Amino acid sequence: MSTLRELKTRIGSVSSTEKTTSAMKMISSAKMHKYTAQVQRMLPYRNMVQSVLGHLLATDGEFSSPLITTREVSKVAIVVFGSDDGLCGAYNVNILKSLMSTVKKVRDELGNDVAITVIPVGKKIVKAVQHVKDAGFAVETVDYINTRSTVDQLHDFTAMLLRRFLDKECDRVLLQYMHFVSTSRQRPACDQMLPVSYQALEQAADKQAANSPCLFEPDANSIFNSVLPLYIRSMMQEVFTEASASEQATRVMAMQTASDNAKDLLDDLNLEYNKLRQQSITTELLDIIGGQVER
């Protein structure tokens, strides 16, 4: 009977775990849909900014801005987006692998003397990056930015990166994150935020530019320099939201796997419990029948 009691206790524990993982899956799924909806709501703003840039670039004028000026690269900052919480499978491990791959590509392109600073966003990725031995890069944490940061905090973070670039504290800023494709698929991505690629601007703007002529006041270059920071801000917001959606999607899949495993284990334990219970009943019946025969 003690074995039956132990099995019953294990069944109760596994059943509780299965219910918990199912509930966590539902919560993560709701958060994932919230972030994907945010990405969709951001598209009109991003398209409008790109449309303005498209009209500007269609004038074939000369544009100058320190944000698109390339210079010799000796210092690179890589902002890597991870998670603050666990229970999201290999999400942070995959991001760390993609970060190390990006570091290798930067060194292959610019040489081993380039100074690389990694700015991790998320408690888990902060710990993961700090535990990398002989990484060859410096780690800098920003206290007010995490995966739950508000829009204002994210804008302050973007402004800080812009200021560092303009003050030549870094010559290139990269964004390392997980691009959201679907609930079951996220792929590593690394976008260059600064300096803004003129070719990338033209490609993005060509999709939005209209053929109708536009008048610019005071002048096209002044408007270009006013709109460009908005383009950078929208890029950071989109990357941040996509990373959050990817984190929740990974957590949904992890909780689904945990729930399925708990169900399989629960079935096995119930089968074993029923076998032992039947065996116990059979033994008791045999004892009763044996006692009657002896009489």
Secondary structure, 3 states (H helix, E strand, C coil): CHHHHHHHHHHHHHHHHHHHHHHHHHHHHHHHHHHHHHHHHHHHHHHHHHHHHHHHHCCCCCCCCCCCCCCCCCEEEEEEECCCCCCCCCHHHHHHHHHHHHHHHHHHHHCCCCEEEEEEECHHHHHHHHCCCCCCCEECCCCCCCCCCCHHHHHHHHHHHHHHHHCCCCCEEEEEEEEEEECCEEEEEEEEEECCCHHHHHHHHHCCCCCCCCCCCCCHHHHHHHHHHHHHHHHHHHHHHHHHHHHHHHHHHHHHHHHHHHHHHHHHHHHHHHHHHHHHHHHHHHHHHHHHHHC
